[in-house]
Amino acid sequence: MELVPRRRLELFSGRSHPELAQEIADNLGIALGEANLHDFADGQIHCRYDASIRGSDVFIIQTHSHRVNDSIMEQLIMIDAAKRASAHRITAVCPYYGYSRQDRKSTGREPITAKLVADLLSAAGADRVVSVDLHSGQIQGFFNFPVDHLTALPVLCEYLAEHNPHELVIVSPDAGRVKVAERFSQHLGSDLAFVHKRRLTNTTNGVEAREVIGVVADRRCVIIDDLIDTGGTVIAAAERLRNAGATDVWAMATHAVLSEPALERLQADTISRVIVTNTLPLPKDRLIGKVEVLSVAPVIAAAIDAVFEDTSVSGIFGGNNLV
């Protein structure tokens, strides 16, 4: 007698960004499972799945948003609970991967915390990770199991394609993002430029934009970055572009971290439009008029479906998710 195993996809969400998780579930046409998350009086987190997940393909969605440490710990606890409930395979879906900027030692006596988070996910019992626009592709090498590195490029390019892309100049705010900006410019048929940036020593989040490489005079420029945190990088780049003769400057990023004083900086006239995605929750009181939020839920849902069906994830992006 030949037994044909019955495969089940189970989708669960942590509490950091339930709206995105629900949108992903809607795109997949399935219901979110109940993990019964709650906090004890002393702050400890408890999780207990509502129904049996034995033998299931479990996807646990948790973006590592504020508070980052709590978000990561909650996902680890959910993974451990799923492992002990005999899930067949556990995939940690991290739309925004916490500590991704601490991916190397830039000075002595520093941690490589992105690797530590990878080790924690592995130790908890994850078999696979899905994330969107990691700060650097090398983070994939921190894992000893598959990592599906998604990109918001299709969502962001679709938006730009509606705004006369041949008249735009795609700008990298520093040398490290040139390859990504070049991919945008090729996809859209737009011109490319980049800003030479220098990080200021002995200060956190301090940057100095020094020179613009490329023709930006009398053009609309779109600064492309993986995230906007305090806004220092995009504002410094925007000021340089304005000084070089750019008539209009937009900022575009996948992750809207928007730590203080980002909103105050972005309110300035230097940048006229800010386009981000919903990998991180953005409360209504932080949605200033010039900020537009695009959804990456369809991209993540397509990746989850591909992982479950054992089909190609890079095929969804035509190979443009490889960095």
C-alpha positions as CSV (number, residue, x, y, z in Angstrom):
1,M,0.0,0.0,0.0
2,E,1.3,3.4,-1.0
3,L,0.6,6.3,1.3
4,V,0.4,9.8,-0.2
5,P,1.2,12.4,2.6
6,R,-1.3,15.2,3.0
7,R,0.6,18.5,3.2
8,R,-0.8,21.4,5.2
9,L,0.3,25.1,5.2
10,E,-0.2,26.8,8.5
11,L,0.3,30.6,8.8
12,F,0.9,32.3,12.1
13,S,1.7,35.9,13.1
14,G,3.5,37.5,16.0
15,R,2.2,40.7,17.4
16,S,4.6,43.2,15.8
17,H,2.7,43.7,12.5
18,P,-0.6,41.8,12.4
19,E,-2.0,44.0,9.6
20,L,0.8,42.8,7.2
21,A,0.3,39.2,8.3
22,Q,-3.5,39.4,7.6
23,E,-2.8,40.9,4.2
24,I,-0.4,38.1,3.4
25,A,-3.0,35.5,4.5
26,D,-5.7,37.2,2.4
27,N,-3.4,37.0,-0.7
28,L,-2.8,33.3,0.0
29,G,-6.5,32.7,0.5
30,I,-6.1,31.1,3.9
31,A,-6.9,32.0,7.5
32,L,-4.2,33.0,10.1
33,G,-3.8,30.4,12.8
34,E,-4.1,31.4,16.5
35,A,-0.9,31.3,18.5
36,N,-2.5,32.6,21.7
37,L,0.3,35.0,22.6
38,H,0.2,36.8,25.9
39,D,2.6,38.3,28.4
40,F,3.0,37.3,32.0
41,A,3.1,40.0,34.7
42,D,6.9,40.1,34.6
43,G,7.0,40.5,30.8
44,Q,7.7,36.9,29.9
45,I,6.0,35.8,26.6
46,H,3.8,32.6,26.3
47,C,2.6,30.9,23.2
48,R,0.3,27.9,22.7
49,Y,-1.1,27.0,19.3
50,D,-4.8,26.5,19.1
51,A,-4.9,23.3,17.1
52,S,-2.5,20.5,16.1
53,I,0.3,21.5,13.7
54,R,1.9,18.0,13.6
55,G,3.4,17.4,10.2
56,S,2.5,20.8,8.9
57,D,4.5,23.3,6.9
58,V,4.5,26.2,9.4
59,F,5.2,29.8,8.4
60,I,5.7,32.3,11.3
61,I,5.5,35.9,10.3
62,Q,7.2,38.5,12.5
63,T,8.8,41.7,11.4
64,H,11.5,42.8,13.8
65,S,10.0,46.2,14.6
66,H,10.0,48.4,17.7
67,R,10.7,47.0,20.2
68,V,13.1,44.9,18.2
69,N,14.4,42.7,21.0
70,D,10.8,41.8,22.1
71,S,9.8,41.0,18.4
72,I,12.8,38.7,17.9
73,M,12.2,36.9,21.2
74,E,8.5,36.4,20.5
75,Q,9.3,34.8,17.1
76,L,11.9,32.5,18.7
77,I,9.4,31.4,21.3
78,M,6.8,30.7,18.5
79,I,9.4,28.7,16.5
80,D,10.3,26.7,19.6
81,A,6.6,25.9,20.3
82,A,6.1,24.8,16.7
83,K,9.1,22.6,16.8
84,R,7.9,20.9,20.0
85,A,4.5,20.5,18.5
86,S,6.1,18.3,15.8
87,A,5.8,20.7,12.8
88,H,7.3,19.2,9.7
89,R,9.1,22.3,8.5
90,I,9.2,25.8,10.1
91,T,9.9,28.9,8.1
92,A,10.6,32.2,9.9
93,V,9.2,35.0,7.7
94,C,11.0,38.2,8.7
95,P,9.9,41.1,6.4
96,Y,12.4,43.3,8.2
97,Y,15.4,41.4,9.7
98,G,16.5,42.9,13.0
99,Y,20.1,44.0,13.5
100,S,20.8,43.6,9.8
101,R,23.1,46.7,9.8
102,Q,25.4,45.0,12.3
103,D,26.6,42.5,9.7
104,R,30.4,43.0,10.1
105,K,33.0,44.4,12.4
106,S,33.8,48.0,11.3
107,T,36.0,48.6,14.3
108,G,37.5,46.5,17.1
109,R,35.5,45.0,20.0
110,E,32.2,45.1,18.1
111,P,29.7,42.2,17.8
112,I,28.3,40.8,14.5
113,T,24.7,40.8,15.8
114,A,23.1,39.9,12.4
115,K,25.0,36.5,12.8
116,L,23.8,36.2,16.4
117,V,20.2,36.6,15.3
118,A,20.8,33.9,12.6
119,D,22.2,31.6,15.2
120,L,19.2,32.2,17.5
121,L,16.7,31.5,14.7
122,S,18.5,28.3,14.0
123,A,18.8,27.2,17.6
124,A,15.1,27.8,18.1
125,G,14.3,25.3,15.4
126,A,13.7,27.3,12.1
127,D,14.4,25.3,8.9
128,R,14.3,28.3,6.6
129,V,14.1,32.1,6.6
130,V,12.2,34.5,4.3
131,S,13.2,38.1,4.4
132,V,12.9,41.3,2.3
133,D,15.8,43.5,1.1
134,L,18.4,42.5,3.7
135,H,20.9,45.3,4.4
136,S,23.6,43.2,2.7
137,G,23.4,39.9,0.8
138,Q,26.2,38.4,2.9
139,I,23.7,37.9,5.8
140,Q,22.4,34.9,3.8
141,G,25.8,33.2,4.5
142,F,25.2,33.5,8.3
143,F,22.6,30.6,8.0
144,N,23.3,26.9,7.5
145,F,19.9,26.4,5.9
146,P,18.1,28.0,3.0
147,V,17.3,31.8,3.0
148,D,14.9,33.2,0.5
149,H,15.9,36.8,-0.1
150,L,13.0,38.7,-1.5
151,T,13.1,42.2,-2.9
152,A,10.5,45.0,-3.1
153,L,11.9,46.0,-6.5
154,P,8.8,44.9,-8.4
155,V,6.5,46.9,-6.1
156,L,8.7,50.0,-6.1
157,C,9.4,49.9,-9.9
158,E,5.7,49.5,-10.7
159,Y,5.1,52.8,-8.8
160,L,8.0,54.6,-10.6
161,A,6.8,53.3,-14.0
162,E,3.7,55.4,-13.6
163,H,5.7,58.6,-13.2
164,N,7.6,59.0,-16.6
165,P,10.5,56.8,-15.7
166,H,12.6,57.9,-18.7
167,E,12.7,61.4,-17.1
168,L,13.9,60.2,-13.7
169,V,17.4,59.8,-12.4
170,I,17.9,56.9,-10.0
171,V,20.3,57.8,-7.3
172,S,22.3,55.7,-4.9
173,P,22.9,57.6,-1.6
174,D,26.3,55.9,-1.2
175,A,28.7,53.5,-3.0
176,G,27.3,50.5,-1.3
177,R,23.9,50.8,-2.9
178,V,25.1,51.4,-6.5
179,K,24.4,47.9,-7.6
180,V,20.8,48.1,-6.4
181,A,20.2,51.5,-7.9
182,E,21.7,50.3,-11.2
183,R,19.2,47.4,-11.2
184,F,16.3,49.9,-10.8
185,S,17.7,52.1,-13.6
186,Q,18.0,49.2,-16.0
187,H,14.5,48.0,-15.1
188,L,13.0,51.4,-15.7
189,G,15.3,52.6,-18.5
190,S,16.3,55.6,-16.3
191,D,19.6,57.4,-15.9
192,L,21.8,56.6,-12.9
193,A,23.8,58.7,-10.4
194,F,25.3,58.2,-7.0
195,V,26.4,60.3,-4.0
196,H,29.8,59.9,-2.4
197,K,29.0,59.6,1.3
198,R,31.3,59.6,4.4
199,R,30.2,58.4,7.8
200,L,31.3,60.8,10.6
201,T,33.5,59.2,13.3
202,N,32.6,59.3,17.0
203,T,28.9,59.9,16.2
204,T,25.9,57.6,15.7
205,N,24.0,58.0,12.4
206,G,26.1,61.0,11.4
207,V,26.9,61.2,7.6
208,E,28.4,63.7,5.2
209,A,27.5,63.7,1.5
210,R,30.5,65.0,-0.4
211,E,30.0,64.7,-4.1
212,V,27.4,63.8,-6.8
213,I,28.6,61.5,-9.6
214,G,26.3,61.8,-12.6
215,V,24.1,64.4,-14.4
216,V,21.2,65.5,-12.2
217,A,20.8,69.2,-13.1
218,D,17.2,70.0,-14.1
219,R,16.1,66.4,-13.4
220,R,13.8,64.7,-10.9
221,C,16.0,62.4,-8.8
222,V,14.8,59.3,-6.8
223,I,17.1,58.3,-4.0
224,I,17.0,54.5,-3.6
225,D,17.9,52.8,-0.2
226,D,17.0,49.7,1.7
227,L,15.8,51.7,4.8
228,I,15.2,55.1,6.2
229,D,16.2,55.3,9.9
230,T,16.9,58.8,11.2
231,G,16.8,60.2,7.7
232,G,20.4,61.5,7.8
233,T,21.6,59.7,4.7
234,V,18.7,60.6,2.4
235,I,18.6,64.2,3.6
236,A,22.4,64.7,3.1
237,A,22.1,63.1,-0.4
238,A,19.0,65.3,-1.2
239,E,20.8,68.5,-0.2
240,R,23.8,67.6,-2.5
241,L,21.4,66.8,-5.3
242,R,19.6,70.1,-4.9
243,N,22.9,71.9,-4.8
244,A,23.8,70.1,-8.1
245,G,20.7,71.5,-9.8
246,A,18.1,68.8,-9.3
247,T,14.6,70.3,-9.7
248,D,12.9,67.6,-7.5
249,V,14.0,64.9,-5.1
250,W,12.1,61.8,-4.0
251,A,13.3,59.3,-1.4
252,M,12.4,55.6,-1.8
253,A,13.1,52.7,0.6
254,T,11.8,49.3,1.5
255,H,11.9,49.7,5.3
256,A,10.4,52.7,7.0
257,V,12.2,52.5,10.4
258,L,11.8,56.3,10.9
259,S,13.5,56.8,14.2
260,E,13.6,60.3,15.6
261,P,14.3,62.8,14.2
262,A,13.4,61.3,10.8
263,L,10.0,62.8,10.5
264,E,11.2,66.2,11.4
265,R,14.0,66.0,8.8
266,L,11.6,64.6,6.1
267,Q,9.2,67.5,6.7
268,A,11.8,69.8,5.1
269,D,11.4,71.0,1.5
270,T,14.5,69.2,0.4
271,I,12.6,66.0,-0.3
272,S,9.1,66.3,-1.9
273,R,8.0,62.7,-1.7
274,V,8.9,59.6,0.4
275,I,7.8,56.2,-0.9
276,V,8.2,53.2,1.5
277,T,6.7,49.7,1.9
278,N,4.8,48.2,4.8
279,T,7.4,45.7,5.9
280,L,7.3,47.7,9.2
281,P,4.2,49.1,10.8
282,L,3.7,52.9,10.4
283,P,1.2,54.4,12.8
284,K,-1.2,57.0,11.5
285,D,0.4,59.7,13.6
286,R,3.7,59.2,11.7
287,L,2.1,59.2,8.2
288,I,3.0,62.8,7.2
289,G,1.5,64.0,4.0
290,K,4.5,63.3,1.7
291,V,4.8,59.7,2.8
292,E,3.3,57.0,0.6
293,V,3.2,53.3,1.7
294,L,3.1,50.5,-0.8
295,S,2.3,46.9,0.1
296,V,4.7,44.0,-0.2
297,A,2.2,41.4,1.0
298,P,1.6,40.0,-2.6
299,V,5.4,39.5,-3.0
300,I,5.7,37.7,0.4
301,A,2.6,35.6,-0.2
302,A,3.9,34.5,-3.6
303,A,7.2,33.5,-2.0
304,I,5.4,31.5,0.8
305,D,3.4,29.7,-1.8
306,A,6.5,28.9,-3.8
307,V,8.3,27.5,-0.7
308,F,5.3,25.4,0.2
309,E,4.9,24.1,-3.4
310,D,8.7,23.6,-3.7
311,T,8.9,25.8,-6.8
312,S,11.4,28.6,-7.6
313,V,11.4,31.7,-5.5
314,S,13.9,33.6,-7.6
315,G,11.7,32.9,-10.6
316,I,9.1,35.3,-9.1
317,F,11.6,38.1,-9.6
318,G,13.3,36.9,-12.7
319,G,16.5,36.5,-10.7
320,N,16.5,40.1,-9.6
321,N,16.4,39.1,-5.9
322,L,20.0,37.8,-6.0
323,V,22.6,40.2,-4.6
